[in-house]
Amino acid sequence: SKQEPQKFMGTIILTDIDYKNGTAEIHIKLTKNERGKGYGTDAVNTMVRYAFDELRLNCIYSQVLEYNKTSQNLFEKCNFQQEGLLKNRVYKNGKNP
């Protein structure tokens, strides 16, 4: 049987892994063609399970910009809860969005 060619869909990573306190930050970026198809939800849920079950972490967090409703919806769908609001943390094109 012929195998489908592999294609790049995006990335998902854990950073700032703190084994002492059991925390890590999660980042995800999908290509525009792959958004809205459930891949992000599946990837986040898989990474969280890996972090909890294999790495024995107890808190995974993400910092999502206030205007990024797509990412907010993704993490809410994956049972993340908003714990705070950070202001004036990011500048794009010389201004705070």
C-alpha positions in Angstrom: 0.0 0.0 0.0 1.2 3.5 -0.8 1.9 5.7 2.2 0.7 9.4 2.3 3.5 11.9 2.2 4.3 13.5 5.6 3.5 17.2 6.0 4.4 19.8 8.5 1.3 20.7 10.6 2.8 22.7 13.4 4.6 22.5 16.6 3.8 21.8 20.3 6.4 22.0 23.0 6.8 22.2 26.8 9.2 24.9 28.1 10.4 26.1 31.5 9.9 22.6 32.9 10.3 22.8 36.7 10.5 19.3 38.2 10.9 20.6 41.7 7.5 22.4 41.6 5.9 20.2 38.9 5.2 22.9 36.4 5.8 23.6 32.7 4.6 26.0 30.0 2.9 24.7 26.9 3.2 26.3 23.4 1.3 25.3 20.3 1.4 26.8 16.7 -0.5 25.1 13.9 -0.2 26.1 10.2 -3.2 28.0 8.9 -4.4 25.1 6.8 -4.6 22.8 9.9 -6.5 25.0 12.2 -10.1 24.2 13.1 -9.8 20.5 12.4 -9.3 19.2 16.0 -5.5 18.7 15.6 -4.7 21.4 18.2 -7.1 19.9 20.8 -5.7 16.4 20.2 -2.1 17.7 20.5 -2.7 19.7 23.6 -4.5 16.9 25.4 -1.8 14.4 24.4 1.0 16.7 25.6 -0.8 17.3 28.9 -1.3 13.6 29.5 2.4 13.0 28.7 3.4 15.8 31.1 1.2 14.5 33.9 1.7 10.7 33.4 5.3 10.5 32.2 7.0 13.6 33.6 4.9 13.6 36.8 4.2 17.3 36.6 1.0 18.7 38.2 0.5 22.1 36.5 0.7 23.0 32.8 0.2 26.6 31.9 0.1 28.8 28.8 0.3 32.5 28.4 -2.2 33.6 25.8 -2.5 37.1 24.5 -5.8 38.8 25.4 -6.8 39.3 21.7 -6.0 35.7 20.7 -9.5 34.2 21.1 -8.6 31.2 19.0 -5.9 30.1 21.5 -8.1 31.0 24.4 -10.9 28.7 23.0 -8.4 25.9 22.4 -7.1 25.9 25.9 -10.6 26.2 27.4 -11.7 23.2 25.3 -8.8 21.3 26.8 -10.0 22.2 30.4 -7.4 24.9 31.1 -8.6 27.6 33.5 -7.8 31.3 33.4 -6.0 32.2 36.6 -4.9 35.7 35.9 -4.5 38.5 33.3 -1.0 39.8 32.6 -1.0 43.3 31.0 1.6 45.1 28.9 3.8 42.0 28.5 4.2 41.9 24.7 5.0 44.5 22.1 4.3 43.8 18.4 5.3 46.3 15.6 6.4 48.7 18.3 3.2 48.9 20.3 1.3 47.0 22.9 -1.7 45.3 21.0 
